[in-house]
């Protein structure tokens, strides 16, 4: 009967393996999130670095 109970309860090695897999999945998710945030930040910086209107129409001064 103890053989059947032992088959139902995962071993410490199996539990460590499952914990490692979960940790790796969380780390991968964090890296994807960080990469997406970095890409969004770079896109926003690029967008804000460009003039909001063409220079040729600006007339040289802000208050024409």
N, CA, C and O atoms as a Tinker XYZ file with bonds, in Angstrom:
   256  protein
     1  N      0.813000   -1.194000    0.000000    73     2
     2  CA     0.000000    0.000000    0.000000    64     1     3
     3  C      0.855000    1.255000    0.000000    63     2     4     5
     4  O      0.459000    2.264000   -0.585000    81     3
     5  N      2.015000    1.219000    0.641000    73     3     6
     6  CA     2.874000    2.400000    0.664000    64     5     7
     7  C      3.392000    2.749000   -0.728000    63     6     8     9
     8  O      3.694000    3.910000   -1.003000    81     7
     9  N      3.495000    1.760000   -1.601000    73     7    10
    10  CA     3.927000    2.030000   -2.967000    64     9    11
    11  C      2.937000    2.910000   -3.702000    63    10    12    13
    12  O      3.343000    3.767000   -4.487000    81    11
    13  N      1.660000    2.721000   -3.468000    73    11    14
    14  CA     0.645000    3.538000   -4.138000    64    13    15
    15  C      0.638000    4.961000   -3.598000    63    14    16    17
    16  O      0.457000    5.907000   -4.364000    81    15
    17  N      0.830000    5.130000   -2.303000    73    15    18
    18  CA     0.883000    6.475000   -1.717000    64    17    19
    19  C      2.105000    7.211000   -2.245000    63    18    20    21
    20  O      2.025000    8.392000   -2.581000    81    19
    21  N      3.220000    6.529000   -2.319000    73    19    22
    22  CA     4.437000    7.150000   -2.836000    64    21    23
    23  C      4.269000    7.575000   -4.293000    63    22    24    25
    24  O      4.884000    8.549000   -4.727000    81    23
    25  N      3.452000    6.862000   -5.042000    73    23    26
    26  CA     3.214000    7.240000   -6.439000    64    25    27
    27  C      2.343000    8.490000   -6.533000    63    26    28    29
    28  O      2.428000    9.224000   -7.517000    81    27
    29  N      1.511000    8.743000   -5.529000    73    27    30
    30  CA     0.612000    9.895000   -5.546000    64    29    31
    31  C      1.299000   11.184000   -5.117000    63    30    32    33
    32  O      0.916000   12.268000   -5.558000    81    31
    33  N      2.297000   11.077000   -4.273000    73    31    34
    34  CA     2.996000   12.249000   -3.753000    64    33    35
    35  C      4.261000   12.468000   -4.570000    63    34    36    37
    36  O      5.087000   11.562000   -4.678000    81    35
    37  N      4.429000   13.658000   -5.149000    73    35    38
    38  CA     5.642000   13.901000   -5.938000    64    37    39
    39  C      6.893000   13.927000   -5.046000    63    38    40    41
    40  O      6.838000   14.321000   -3.881000    81    39
    41  N      7.987000   13.509000   -5.612000    73    39    42
    42  CA     9.254000   13.498000   -4.870000    64    41    43
    43  C      9.797000   14.918000   -4.742000    63    42    44    45
    44  O      9.367000   15.831000   -5.448000    81    43
    45  N     10.734000   15.081000   -3.844000    73    43    46
    46  CA    11.364000   16.395000   -3.664000    64    45    47
    47  C     12.050000   16.829000   -4.956000    63    46    48    49
    48  O     12.040000   18.009000   -5.307000    81    47
    49  N     12.638000   15.876000   -5.652000    73    47    50
    50  CA    13.309000   16.201000   -6.920000    64    49    51
    51  C     12.291000   16.728000   -7.936000    63    50    52    53
    52  O     12.556000   17.703000   -8.638000    81    51
    53  N     11.129000   16.077000   -8.010000    73    51    54
    54  CA    10.095000   16.519000   -8.946000    64    53    55
    55  C      9.555000   17.893000   -8.552000    63    54    56    57
    56  O      9.300000   18.728000   -9.420000    81    55
    57  N      9.378000   18.135000   -7.256000    73    55    58
    58  CA     8.907000   19.440000   -6.792000    64    57    59
    59  C      9.908000   20.541000   -7.118000    63    58    60    61
    60  O      9.515000   21.632000   -7.531000    81    59
    61  N     11.202000   20.264000   -6.936000    73    59    62
    62  CA    12.233000   21.247000   -7.291000    64    61    63
    63  C     12.209000   21.534000   -8.789000    63    62    64    65
    64  O     12.371000   22.678000   -9.215000    81    63
    65  N     12.006000   20.481000   -9.583000    73    63    66
    66  CA    11.949000   20.646000  -11.035000    64    65    67
    67  C     10.766000   21.534000  -11.416000    63    66    68    69
    68  O     10.911000   22.449000  -12.226000    81    67
    69  N      9.594000   21.265000  -10.832000    73    67    70
    70  CA     8.405000   22.065000  -11.124000    64    69    71
    71  C      8.608000   23.517000  -10.689000    63    70    72    73
    72  O      8.208000   24.440000  -11.398000    81    71
    73  N      9.228000   23.720000   -9.523000    73    71    74
    74  CA     9.486000   25.078000   -9.033000    64    73    75
    75  C     10.444000   25.816000   -9.968000    63    74    76    77
    76  O     10.265000   27.004000  -10.236000    81    75
    77  N     11.455000   25.112000  -10.460000    73    75    78
    78  CA    12.413000   25.723000  -11.388000    64    77    79
    79  C     11.734000   26.117000  -12.696000    63    78    80    81
    80  O     12.023000   27.173000  -13.260000    81    79
    81  N     10.842000   25.277000  -13.168000    73    79    82
    82  CA    10.125000   25.577000  -14.408000    64    81    83
    83  C      9.255000   26.823000  -14.221000    63    82    84    85
    84  O      9.243000   27.703000  -15.082000    81    83
    85  N      8.529000   26.903000  -13.101000    73    83    86
    86  CA     7.689000   28.066000  -12.824000    64    85    87
    87  C      8.525000   29.333000  -12.710000    63    86    88    89
    88  O      8.138000   30.387000  -13.215000    81    87
    89  N      9.668000   29.228000  -12.050000    73    87    90
    90  CA    10.547000   30.386000  -11.897000    64    89    91
    91  C     11.062000   30.855000  -13.251000    63    90    92    93
    92  O     11.126000   32.057000  -13.510000    81    91
    93  N     11.426000   29.916000  -14.112000    73    91    94
    94  CA    11.910000   30.264000  -15.449000    64    93    95
    95  C     10.797000   30.921000  -16.272000    63    94    96    97
    96  O     11.052000   31.862000  -17.024000    81    95
    97  N      9.565000   30.424000  -16.128000    73    95    98
    98  CA     8.443000   31.019000  -16.854000    64    97    99
    99  C      8.196000   32.455000  -16.395000    63    98   100   101
   100  O      7.937000   33.336000  -17.215000    81    99
   101  N      8.277000   32.689000  -15.093000    73    99   102
   102  CA     8.095000   34.045000  -14.573000    64   101   103
   103  C      9.211000   34.966000  -15.045000    63   102   104   105
   104  O      8.958000   36.121000  -15.388000    81   103
   105  N     10.440000   34.468000  -15.067000    73   103   106
   106  CA    11.569000   35.279000  -15.529000    64   105   107
   107  C     11.401000   35.627000  -17.009000    63   106   108   109
   108  O     11.673000   36.753000  -17.424000    81   107
   109  N     10.953000   34.655000  -17.794000    73   107   110
   110  CA    10.736000   34.898000  -19.224000    64   109   111
   111  C      9.630000   35.929000  -19.433000    63   110   112   113
   112  O      9.745000   36.797000  -20.298000    81   111
   113  N      8.566000   35.835000  -18.650000    73   111   114
   114  CA     7.480000   36.802000  -18.742000    64   113   115
   115  C      7.972000   38.202000  -18.379000    63   114   116   117
   116  O      7.606000   39.182000  -19.027000    81   115
   117  N      8.799000   38.289000  -17.343000    73   115   118
   118  CA     9.353000   39.582000  -16.947000    64   117   119
   119  C     10.224000   40.163000  -18.053000    63   118   120   121
   120  O     10.160000   41.363000  -18.322000    81   119
   121  N     11.033000   39.335000  -18.693000    73   119   122
   122  CA    11.878000   39.821000  -19.787000    64   121   123
   123  C     11.042000   40.328000  -20.958000    63   122   124   125
   124  O     11.371000   41.347000  -21.564000    81   123
   125  N      9.957000   39.613000  -21.278000    73   123   126
   126  CA     9.080000   40.072000  -22.362000    64   125   127
   127  C      8.444000   41.409000  -21.997000    63   126   128   129
   128  O      8.366000   42.311000  -22.831000    81   127
   129  N      7.994000   41.533000  -20.759000    73   127   130
   130  CA     7.376000   42.775000  -20.304000    64   129   131
   131  C      8.385000   43.928000  -20.359000    63   130   132   133
   132  O      8.060000   45.024000  -20.816000    81   131
   133  N      9.601000   43.673000  -19.894000    73   131   134
   134  CA    10.632000   44.707000  -19.886000    64   133   135
   135  C     11.002000   45.115000  -21.319000    63   134   136   137
   136  O     11.209000   46.298000  -21.594000    81   135
   137  N     11.085000   44.149000  -22.219000    73   135   138
   138  CA    11.416000   44.456000  -23.615000    64   137   139
   139  C     10.298000   45.279000  -24.258000    63   138   140   141
   140  O     10.569000   46.215000  -25.011000    81   139
   141  N      9.049000   44.934000  -23.965000    73   139   142
   142  CA     7.927000   45.693000  -24.519000    64   141   143
   143  C      7.916000   47.115000  -23.967000    63   142   144   145
   144  O      7.666000   48.068000  -24.706000    81   143
   145  N      8.183000   47.261000  -22.679000    73   143   146
   146  CA     8.218000   48.594000  -22.077000    64   145   147
   147  C      9.352000   49.421000  -22.673000    63   146   148   149
   148  O      9.183000   50.612000  -22.933000    81   147
   149  N     10.501000   48.798000  -22.890000    73   147   150
   150  CA    11.644000   49.504000  -23.475000    64   149   151
   151  C     11.335000   49.933000  -24.909000    63   150   152   153
   152  O     11.671000   51.047000  -25.311000    81   151
   153  N     10.702000   49.059000  -25.675000    73   151   154
   154  CA    10.344000   49.398000  -27.053000    64   153   155
   155  C      9.341000   50.552000  -27.079000    63   154   156   157
   156  O      9.437000   51.454000  -27.912000    81   155
   157  N      8.385000   50.512000  -26.160000    73   155   158
   158  CA     7.401000   51.593000  -26.094000    64   157   159
   159  C      8.070000   52.912000  -25.707000    63   158   160   161
   160  O      7.742000   53.967000  -26.250000    81   159
   161  N      9.001000   52.840000  -24.773000    73   159   162
   162  CA     9.722000   54.042000  -24.351000    64   161   163
   163  C     10.538000   54.621000  -25.506000    63   162   164   165
   164  O     10.530000   55.832000  -25.727000    81   163
   165  N     11.240000   53.761000  -26.239000    73   163   166
   166  CA    12.038000   54.236000  -27.378000    64   165   167
   167  C     11.158000   54.851000  -28.460000    63   166   168   169
   168  O     11.520000   55.864000  -29.058000    81   167
   169  N      9.993000   54.234000  -28.713000    73   167   170
   170  CA     9.080000   54.776000  -29.721000    64   169   171
   171  C      8.561000   56.142000  -29.293000    63   170   172   173
   172  O      8.441000   57.047000  -30.119000    81   171
   173  N      8.257000   56.296000  -28.024000    73   171   174
   174  CA     7.771000   57.580000  -27.528000    64   173   175
   175  C      8.862000   58.646000  -27.608000    63   174   176   177
   176  O      8.591000   59.782000  -27.997000    81   175
   177  N     10.089000   58.288000  -27.244000    73   175   178
   178  CA    11.206000   59.229000  -27.344000    64   177   179
   179  C     11.403000   59.648000  -28.802000    63   178   180   181
   180  O     11.608000   60.827000  -29.092000    81   179
   181  N     11.341000   58.676000  -29.718000    73   179   182
   182  CA    11.493000   58.973000  -31.143000    64   181   183
   183  C     10.389000   59.915000  -31.610000    63   182   184   185
   184  O     10.652000   60.876000  -32.333000    81   183
   185  N      9.164000   59.640000  -31.198000    73   183   186
   186  CA     8.030000   60.475000  -31.603000    64   185   187
   187  C      8.162000   61.890000  -31.051000    63   186   188   189
   188  O      7.911000   62.861000  -31.765000    81   187
   189  N      8.554000   62.011000  -29.789000    73   187   190
   190  CA     8.662000   63.327000  -29.168000    64   189   191
   191  C      9.904000   64.092000  -29.628000    63   190   192   193
   192  O      9.978000   65.308000  -29.452000    81   191
   193  N     10.867000   63.405000  -30.208000    73   191   194
   194  CA    12.079000   64.059000  -30.710000    64   193   195
   195  C     11.834000   64.761000  -32.041000    63   194   196   197
   196  O     12.580000   65.666000  -32.415000    81   195
   197  N     10.803000   64.351000  -32.747000    73   195   198
   198  CA    10.498000   64.953000  -34.048000    64   197   199
   199  C      9.703000   66.228000  -33.840000    63   198   200   201
   200  O      8.921000   66.322000  -32.894000    81   199
   201  N      9.891000   67.212000  -34.711000    73   199   202
   202  CA     9.094000   68.440000  -34.598000    64   201   203
   203  C      7.619000   68.129000  -34.851000    63   202   204   205
   204  O      7.286000   67.222000  -35.613000    81   203
   205  N      6.749000   68.891000  -34.203000    73   203   206
   206  CA     5.321000   68.637000  -34.349000    64   205   207
   207  C      4.763000   69.209000  -35.648000    63   206   208   209
   208  O      3.649000   68.867000  -36.045000    81   207
   209  N      5.526000   70.077000  -36.313000    73   207   210
   210  CA     5.113000   70.619000  -37.600000    64   209   211
   211  C      6.357000   70.805000  -38.448000    63   210   212   213
   212  O      7.462000   70.905000  -37.914000    81   211
   213  N      6.192000   70.854000  -39.773000    73   211   214
   214  CA     7.354000   71.010000  -40.658000    64   213   215
   215  C      8.088000   72.325000  -40.393000    63   214   216   217
   216  O      7.453000   73.348000  -40.136000    81   215
   217  N      9.405000   72.303000  -40.453000    73   215   218
   218  CA    10.227000   73.488000  -40.204000    64   217   219
   219  C      9.980000   74.575000  -41.237000    63   218   220   221
   220  O     10.070000   75.759000  -40.913000    81   219
   221  N      9.672000   74.203000  -42.467000    73   219   222
   222  CA     9.475000   75.196000  -43.521000    64   221   223
   223  C      8.230000   76.071000  -43.263000    63   222   224   225
   224  O      8.165000   77.201000  -43.746000    81   223
   225  N      7.265000   75.566000  -42.523000    73   223   226
   226  CA     6.053000   76.321000  -42.221000    64   225   227
   227  C      6.166000   77.078000  -40.907000    63   226   228   229
   228  O      5.291000   77.883000  -40.587000    81   227
   229  N      7.216000   76.842000  -40.145000    73   227   230
   230  CA     7.350000   77.465000  -38.842000    64   229   231
   231  C      7.577000   78.955000  -38.942000    63   230   232   233
   232  O      7.171000   79.691000  -38.042000    81   231
   233  N      8.195000   79.418000  -39.976000    73   231   234
   234  CA     8.437000   80.847000  -40.146000    64   233   235
   235  C      9.593000   81.361000  -39.326000    63   234   236   237
   236  O      9.808000   82.572000  -39.285000    81   235
   237  N     10.323000   80.530000  -38.693000    73   235   238
   238  CA    11.516000   80.953000  -37.967000    64   237   239
   239  C     11.260000   81.336000  -36.513000    63   238   240   241
   240  O     12.178000   81.232000  -35.700000    81   239
   241  N     10.059000   81.772000  -36.149000    73   239   242
   242  CA     9.767000   82.135000  -34.773000    64   241   243
   243  C      8.496000   81.436000  -34.307000    63   242   244   245
   244  O      7.669000   81.016000  -35.117000    81   243
   245  N      8.357000   81.321000  -33.023000    73   243   246
   246  CA     7.198000   80.639000  -32.480000    64   245   247
   247  C      5.976000   81.537000  -32.497000    63   246   248   249
   248  O      4.853000   81.044000  -32.604000    81   247
   249  N      6.171000   82.852000  -32.394000    73   247   250
   250  CA     5.047000   83.809000  -32.341000    64   249   251
   251  C      5.088000   84.704000  -33.573000    63   250   252   253
   252  O      5.500000   85.860000  -33.473000    81   251
   253  N      4.675000   84.206000  -34.717000    73   251   254
   254  CA     4.703000   85.002000  -35.943000    64   253   255
   255  C      3.527000   85.907000  -36.031000    63   254   256
   256  O      3.392000   86.651000  -37.003000    81   255
